[in-house]
Amino acid sequence: MDRWLNIHNVVVVGLGITGLSVVKHLVKYQPQCNVRVIDTREQPPGLDALPNSVSLHSGSWNEQWLAEADLVVVNPGIALATPEIQTVVQRDVAVIGDIELFAWAVDKPVVAITGSNGKSTVTDLTGVLAKATGLKVGVGGNIGIPALDLLELDADLYVLELSSFQLETTSNLQLSAAAFLNLSEDHMDRYTGMDDYRLAKLRIFDNAQCAIVNREDKETYPQNMGDQLSIVSFGSDEKEFGLIKLNGEEWLADFGKPVVKCKDLTLVGRHNISNALVALALLKNIQVDYSKSITALKNYNGLTHRCQVVVDQRGIKWVNDSKATNVASTLAALSGLDCSGTLYLLVGGVGKGADFSELAPVLAQLNALELCCFGKDAAEFMPLHQSATQFDSMRDVIEKVSKRLKAGDMVMLSPACASFDQFNNFMARGDVFTQLAHEFA
């Protein structure tokens, strides 16, 4: 089927890294199409790299261009419910995202990972382990390299992180294996409720051959288990991909077969043990021999901005967990924590309508805590713990607490919020924390 037969005018909505990858892909592989870009920002990122042959309308919507479009490719950050996009949908014109374009073009096996938390680590780890077996692997999507740019790598296997936003506009992605890690409250400013959010995530299984699901989170199970879909689960018990005890030591196990001792992993925290199990399950179910990658698994130390120790001096650890943009991420970080002194926990930012009260009982169980609240929604964290103090900025926090630090203490940025009030993104927030850690350690 030639999907491009009646497509002449393509409008790309939203530039930036993803939009630019879409434009470049269209210009290279569909030169017969007239490609135009709409971005409501006056000076959208990626402007300098836009090909001269592509027209740009910036600063507002261009309803005439949308009316003339045969295909609209939207940035994941733009909701389908946006009125201007709905006018296109009502005309029965296809509105897709970059992952759907990738699906139309890819001709090699693809695995994908979604979930509220942990998907970046699982995606990266799966790629690392697959490469250790000798495969050429393209890793990207919602993490790192845009999916369409990966097609230029001529890989044997593609490993994609997919957000709920990306899945909303994806219908034809054929996956050799797909993982849904967990579901917790996030993006409630975009969805009408948890069911709506979950349904977007579950789209990952629509054309998958194997579904990797969480035994401890039944919300990750597909609603319609057709004959073509096999189900494999992971969890902390001894079933399927799980944990077993041998001679008093805990091991990651594949259907009861020991794979690697938990204590031999460089990764920190119980949530990362689950992440390792998922990576192993994904590889096994696409017939990749993960036994060749056990050394790589042992040595893997995680991603930047995810429970990353950035400074360890005088017995004081500084931990950058800036990727914790929701409550569940911060809860996961706290569950795997080993702090013998006082934990100085930095929280706050843009709360996205989340309920932070779930943190209170966990914070109450910590031996010694100083809750340091900053950013737009700092005040919402103040009732959670008796130690809570409000600051204007991250620098204010660090300047104050650095004078009191002693051996055994930990300073941890795990904000439970988005970063857009004071930073461009969570990476920039983590970089600032890292700089401050080096400055004040």
C-alpha positions as CSV (number, residue, x, y, z in Angstrom):
1,M,0.0,0.0,0.0
2,D,1.4,3.4,-1.0
3,R,0.5,5.6,2.0
4,W,1.7,8.7,0.1
5,L,-0.5,8.2,-3.0
6,N,-2.8,11.1,-2.3
7,I,-0.6,13.2,0.0
8,H,0.7,16.4,-1.6
9,N,0.5,19.1,1.1
10,V,2.1,18.2,4.5
11,V,1.9,20.5,7.5
12,V,4.3,19.9,10.3
13,V,3.1,21.5,13.6
14,G,5.8,22.4,16.0
15,L,9.5,22.7,15.1
16,G,12.2,21.9,17.7
17,I,14.3,18.7,17.6
18,T,11.4,16.4,16.7
19,G,9.8,18.7,14.2
20,L,13.1,19.3,12.5
21,S,13.7,15.5,12.2
22,V,10.2,15.2,10.6
23,V,11.0,18.0,8.1
24,K,14.3,16.5,7.1
25,H,12.8,13.0,6.7
26,L,10.0,14.3,4.5
27,V,12.3,16.5,2.3
28,K,14.7,13.5,1.8
29,Y,12.2,10.6,1.3
30,Q,9.0,12.4,0.0
31,P,10.4,15.1,-2.3
32,Q,7.1,15.2,-4.2
33,C,5.4,16.7,-1.1
34,N,5.0,20.4,-0.3
35,V,6.2,20.6,3.3
36,R,5.2,23.6,5.5
37,V,5.8,24.2,9.2
38,I,3.6,26.0,11.7
39,D,4.9,27.0,15.1
40,T,3.1,29.4,17.4
41,R,6.4,30.5,19.0
42,E,7.9,33.6,17.4
43,Q,11.4,32.1,17.3
44,P,11.0,28.4,17.4
45,P,14.1,26.2,18.3
46,G,15.6,24.6,15.2
47,L,14.8,27.6,13.0
48,D,18.4,28.0,11.8
49,A,18.5,24.4,10.5
50,L,15.2,24.6,8.6
51,P,15.8,23.8,4.8
52,N,15.2,26.8,2.6
53,S,12.7,24.9,0.5
54,V,10.3,24.6,3.6
55,S,8.0,27.5,4.4
56,L,7.5,28.5,8.0
57,H,4.6,30.3,9.7
58,S,5.6,31.3,13.3
59,G,4.0,33.3,16.1
60,S,0.4,32.0,15.5
61,W,-1.7,29.3,13.8
62,N,-2.1,29.4,10.0
63,E,-5.6,28.0,9.4
64,Q,-5.3,28.3,5.7
65,W,-2.4,25.9,5.6
66,L,-4.2,23.5,7.8
67,A,-7.2,23.7,5.6
68,E,-5.1,22.8,2.6
69,A,-3.2,19.9,4.3
70,D,-3.5,16.3,3.2
71,L,-1.5,15.2,6.2
72,V,-0.6,16.9,9.5
73,V,2.3,15.8,11.6
74,V,2.1,17.2,15.1
75,N,4.7,17.6,17.8
76,P,4.0,15.3,20.8
77,G,3.7,18.4,23.0
78,I,0.6,19.6,21.1
79,A,-2.6,17.9,22.3
80,L,-5.0,16.4,19.8
81,A,-7.7,18.3,21.6
82,T,-6.3,21.6,20.5
83,P,-9.1,23.4,18.6
84,E,-7.0,24.0,15.5
85,I,-6.0,20.4,15.3
86,Q,-9.6,19.3,15.8
87,T,-10.6,21.2,12.7
88,V,-8.2,19.0,10.8
89,V,-9.5,15.8,12.4
90,Q,-13.1,16.8,11.6
91,R,-12.2,17.1,7.9
92,D,-11.1,13.4,8.1
93,V,-7.5,14.3,7.4
94,A,-4.8,12.1,9.1
95,V,-3.1,13.7,12.1
96,I,-0.1,11.7,13.0
97,G,3.2,12.1,14.9
98,D,6.9,11.3,14.1
99,I,6.6,7.8,15.5
100,E,3.9,6.9,12.9
101,L,6.1,8.3,10.2
102,F,8.8,6.1,11.5
103,A,6.4,3.1,11.5
104,W,5.7,3.8,7.8
105,A,9.4,3.7,6.9
106,V,11.1,1.2,9.2
107,D,12.0,-2.3,7.9
108,K,14.0,-3.8,10.8
109,P,12.8,-5.2,14.2
110,V,11.6,-2.6,16.8
111,V,11.1,-2.9,20.5
112,A,9.5,-0.1,22.6
113,I,9.1,0.9,26.2
114,T,6.5,3.1,27.9
115,G,5.4,3.7,31.5
116,S,5.1,6.6,33.9
117,N,8.6,6.0,35.3
118,G,11.8,4.2,34.4
119,K,11.3,4.0,30.6
120,S,14.4,6.0,29.8
121,T,16.6,3.8,31.9
122,V,15.1,0.6,30.4
123,T,15.4,1.9,26.9
124,D,19.0,2.9,27.3
125,L,19.9,-0.3,29.2
126,T,18.2,-2.5,26.5
127,G,20.2,-0.7,23.9
128,V,23.5,-1.2,25.8
129,L,22.9,-4.9,26.3
130,A,21.8,-5.5,22.7
131,K,25.0,-3.7,21.5
132,A,27.1,-5.9,23.8
133,T,25.8,-9.0,21.9
134,G,27.2,-7.5,18.7
135,L,24.1,-6.0,17.2
136,K,24.0,-2.6,15.5
137,V,21.3,-0.8,17.6
138,G,19.5,2.5,17.2
139,V,18.2,3.9,20.5
140,G,16.0,6.9,20.8
141,G,12.4,8.2,20.4
142,N,11.4,10.1,23.5
143,I,14.9,9.9,24.7
144,G,18.0,11.3,22.9
145,I,17.8,10.9,19.1
146,P,14.4,11.4,17.4
147,A,13.1,8.1,15.9
148,L,13.3,9.3,12.3
149,D,16.9,10.3,12.6
150,L,17.6,6.7,13.8
151,L,16.6,5.4,10.3
152,E,19.9,6.9,9.0
153,L,21.9,4.5,11.1
154,D,21.1,1.2,9.2
155,A,20.6,-0.6,12.5
156,D,19.8,-4.3,13.1
157,L,17.4,-3.3,15.9
158,Y,15.7,-0.2,17.0
159,V,14.9,0.4,20.7
160,L,12.4,3.3,21.3
161,E,11.2,5.1,24.4
162,L,7.6,6.1,23.7
163,S,5.6,8.7,25.7
164,S,1.8,8.6,26.0
165,F,1.8,11.8,23.9
166,Q,3.7,10.0,21.1
167,L,1.4,6.9,21.3
168,E,-1.7,9.0,20.9
169,T,-0.8,9.7,17.2
170,T,0.7,6.2,16.4
171,S,-1.5,3.5,14.9
172,N,0.8,1.3,12.7
173,L,4.0,0.6,14.7
174,Q,4.8,-3.1,14.4
175,L,6.7,-4.1,17.5
176,S,8.6,-7.4,18.1
177,A,8.2,-6.7,21.8
178,A,6.8,-3.9,23.9
179,A,7.0,-3.1,27.6
180,F,4.6,-1.1,29.8
181,L,6.5,-0.6,33.0
182,N,4.1,1.0,35.4
183,L,1.2,3.5,35.7
184,S,1.1,6.4,38.1
185,E,-0.4,9.9,38.1
186,D,1.2,12.2,35.6
187,H,0.2,14.7,32.9
188,M,-3.2,15.2,34.5
189,D,-3.2,18.7,32.9
190,R,-3.5,16.9,29.5
191,Y,-5.7,13.9,30.2
192,T,-9.3,13.8,31.6
193,G,-8.3,11.2,34.1
194,M,-6.1,8.1,34.8
195,D,-8.2,5.9,32.5
196,D,-7.6,8.3,29.6
197,Y,-3.9,8.3,30.4
198,R,-3.7,4.5,30.7
199,L,-5.5,4.0,27.3
200,A,-2.9,6.2,25.6
201,K,-0.1,4.1,27.1
202,L,-1.8,0.8,26.2
203,R,-1.7,1.7,22.5
204,I,1.9,0.4,22.6
205,F,0.5,-3.2,22.4
206,D,-1.9,-2.6,19.5
207,N,0.5,-4.1,16.9
208,A,3.0,-5.9,19.2
209,Q,4.0,-9.6,19.1
210,C,5.0,-9.7,22.8
211,A,3.8,-7.6,25.8
212,I,6.1,-7.3,28.8
213,V,3.9,-6.3,31.8
214,N,4.3,-5.6,35.5
215,R,3.0,-8.3,37.8
216,E,2.7,-5.8,40.6
217,D,0.7,-3.3,38.4
218,K,-2.3,-4.8,36.7
219,E,-3.0,-1.5,34.9
220,T,0.0,-2.4,32.6
221,Y,-1.8,-5.5,31.2
222,P,-3.4,-5.1,27.7
223,Q,-7.2,-5.0,27.7
224,N,-7.6,-7.2,24.6
225,M,-5.3,-10.1,24.6
226,G,-5.6,-11.4,21.1
227,D,-4.1,-14.6,19.7
228,Q,-1.1,-12.8,18.2
229,L,0.0,-11.3,21.5
230,S,2.1,-13.3,24.0
231,I,2.3,-11.9,27.6
232,V,5.5,-12.1,29.7
233,S,5.6,-10.5,33.2
234,F,8.3,-9.2,35.5
235,G,8.1,-8.6,39.3
236,S,9.9,-9.1,42.6
237,D,8.6,-12.6,43.3
238,E,10.0,-15.8,41.8
239,K,7.7,-16.1,38.8
240,E,8.7,-15.5,35.1
241,F,11.2,-12.7,35.1
242,G,11.7,-12.1,38.9
243,L,14.0,-12.6,41.9
244,I,15.1,-15.8,43.5
245,K,17.3,-16.6,46.6
246,L,20.4,-18.8,46.3
247,N,22.6,-19.5,49.3
248,G,21.1,-16.4,51.0
249,E,21.8,-14.1,48.0
250,E,19.2,-12.5,45.7
251,W,19.5,-13.1,42.0
252,L,17.7,-11.8,38.9
253,A,16.1,-14.8,37.4
254,D,14.6,-15.9,34.0
255,F,11.7,-18.3,34.8
256,G,13.6,-19.6,37.8
257,K,17.0,-19.7,36.1
258,P,19.6,-17.5,37.9
259,V,21.1,-14.8,35.7
260,V,23.1,-12.3,37.8
261,K,23.4,-11.5,41.5
262,C,21.5,-8.3,42.5
263,K,24.5,-7.2,44.5
264,D,26.7,-7.4,41.4
265,L,24.7,-4.6,39.7
266,T,26.2,-1.1,39.7
267,L,22.7,0.4,39.5
268,V,21.3,1.7,42.8
269,G,17.7,1.1,44.0
270,R,15.0,-1.5,43.9
271,H,13.3,0.1,40.9
272,N,16.5,-0.4,38.9
273,I,16.4,-4.2,39.6
274,S,13.0,-4.2,37.9
275,N,14.4,-2.2,35.1
276,A,17.1,-4.8,34.5
277,L,14.5,-7.6,34.5
278,V,12.6,-5.8,31.8
279,A,15.6,-5.3,29.6
280,L,16.4,-9.0,29.9
281,A,12.8,-10.0,29.1
282,L,12.7,-7.7,26.0
283,L,15.9,-9.2,24.6
284,K,14.9,-12.8,25.2
285,N,11.6,-12.3,23.5
286,I,13.2,-11.0,20.3
287,Q,15.6,-14.0,20.3
288,V,18.7,-12.0,21.4
289,D,21.1,-14.0,23.5
290,Y,21.4,-11.8,26.6
291,S,24.0,-14.1,28.2
292,K,26.6,-12.3,26.1
293,S,25.8,-9.0,27.8
294,I,25.9,-9.9,31.5
295,T,29.2,-8.0,32.0
296,A,27.6,-4.9,30.4
297,L,24.6,-5.3,32.7
298,K,26.8,-5.5,35.8
299,N,28.8,-2.4,34.8
300,Y,25.8,-0.3,33.7
301,N,25.6,2.8,36.0
302,G,22.5,4.5,34.7
303,L,21.6,7.7,32.9
304,T,22.5,11.2,33.7
305,H,19.8,13.0,35.9
306,R,18.5,9.7,37.2
307,C,19.6,8.9,40.7
308,Q,23.1,9.8,39.6
309,V,25.8,10.5,42.3
310,V,27.5,13.6,40.9
311,V,29.8,14.4,43.9
312,D,30.9,12.2,46.7
313,Q,33.3,14.1,49.0
314,R,34.0,14.1,52.8
315,G,31.4,11.4,53.1
316,I,28.7,13.6,51.7
317,K,26.8,12.4,48.5
318,W,25.1,14.8,46.1
319,V,22.5,12.9,44.0
320,N,21.0,14.3,40.8
321,D,17.6,12.8,40.1
322,S,16.2,15.8,38.1
323,K,14.4,13.3,35.8
324,A,11.9,12.8,38.7
325,T,9.2,15.0,37.2
326,N,6.3,13.3,39.0
327,V,5.5,11.9,42.5
328,A,6.0,8.3,41.6
329,S,9.6,9.0,40.4
330,T,10.5,10.6,43.6
331,L,8.9,7.8,45.6
332,A,11.0,5.3,43.6
333,A,14.2,7.2,44.3
334,L,13.4,7.3,48.1
335,S,12.6,3.6,48.2
336,G,16.1,2.6,47.2
337,L,18.0,5.1,49.3
338,D,20.8,4.4,51.7
339,C,21.5,7.5,53.8
340,S,23.1,7.2,57.3
341,G,22.9,10.9,58.0
342,T,20.5,13.7,57.1
343,L,18.8,13.7,53.7
344,Y,18.4,17.2,52.3
345,L,15.7,16.6,49.7
346,L,15.1,19.3,47.1
347,V,11.5,19.3,45.7
348,G,9.4,21.7,43.6
349,G,8.8,23.2,40.2
350,V,5.7,22.9,38.1
351,G,3.3,20.3,39.7
352,K,1.1,19.7,36.6
353,G,-1.9,19.4,38.9
354,A,-0.5,16.4,40.8
355,D,-1.5,15.4,44.4
356,F,1.7,15.4,46.5
357,S,0.1,14.0,49.7
358,E,1.3,10.5,48.8
359,L,4.8,11.6,49.7
360,A,4.0,12.5,53.3
361,P,4.0,9.0,54.8
362,V,7.2,8.0,53.1
363,L,8.9,11.2,54.2
364,A,7.7,10.6,57.7
365,Q,9.6,7.2,57.8
366,L,13.0,8.8,56.9
367,N,15.3,8.9,59.9
368,A,16.6,12.5,59.4
369,L,15.1,14.7,56.7
370,E,15.2,18.4,55.7
371,L,12.6,19.0,53.0
372,C,13.8,21.9,50.8
373,C,11.0,23.4,48.6
374,F,11.6,25.7,45.7
375,G,10.0,26.8,42.5
376,K,6.5,27.7,41.3
377,D,4.6,25.1,43.4
378,A,6.9,25.0,46.4
379,A,4.1,25.9,48.8
380,E,2.3,22.7,48.0
381,F,5.1,20.7,49.5
382,M,5.2,22.6,52.8
383,P,2.5,20.6,54.6
384,L,4.2,17.3,53.8
385,H,6.9,17.3,56.6
386,Q,7.6,19.3,59.7
387,S,11.1,20.2,58.4
388,A,9.8,21.8,55.2
389,T,11.4,25.1,54.3
390,Q,10.6,27.3,51.3
391,F,13.2,28.9,49.1
392,D,13.2,31.0,46.0
393,S,15.7,29.0,44.0
394,M,17.9,25.9,43.9
395,R,20.9,28.1,44.6
396,D,19.3,29.5,47.7
397,V,18.7,26.0,49.0
398,I,22.3,24.9,48.3
399,E,23.9,28.0,49.8
400,K,21.9,27.5,53.0
401,V,22.3,23.7,53.5
402,S,25.9,23.4,52.4
403,K,27.0,25.1,55.6
404,R,25.4,22.4,57.8
405,L,26.5,19.3,55.9
406,K,28.5,16.5,57.6
407,A,29.7,13.0,56.8
408,G,26.8,10.6,56.1
409,D,24.5,13.3,54.8
410,M,23.0,13.4,51.3
411,V,21.8,16.3,49.2
412,M,19.3,14.9,46.6
413,L,17.4,16.7,43.9
414,S,14.3,14.6,43.2
415,P,11.7,17.4,42.5
416,A,8.5,15.4,41.8
417,C,7.7,18.3,39.4
418,A,8.4,19.6,35.9
419,S,11.1,22.2,35.5
420,F,9.6,24.8,33.2
421,D,9.2,27.5,35.8
422,Q,12.9,28.1,36.2
423,F,14.6,25.9,33.7
424,N,14.3,25.0,30.0
425,N,14.0,21.3,30.8
426,F,14.9,18.7,33.4
427,M,18.4,18.3,31.9
428,A,19.2,22.0,32.5
429,R,17.8,21.7,36.0
430,G,20.1,18.7,36.7
431,D,23.1,20.5,35.2
432,V,22.6,23.5,37.5
433,F,22.3,21.1,40.5
434,T,25.5,19.4,39.4
435,Q,27.4,22.7,39.0
436,L,26.2,23.8,42.5
437,A,27.2,20.5,44.0
438,H,30.8,21.0,42.7
439,E,30.8,24.6,43.8
440,F,29.6,24.0,47.4
441,A,30.8,20.4,48.1
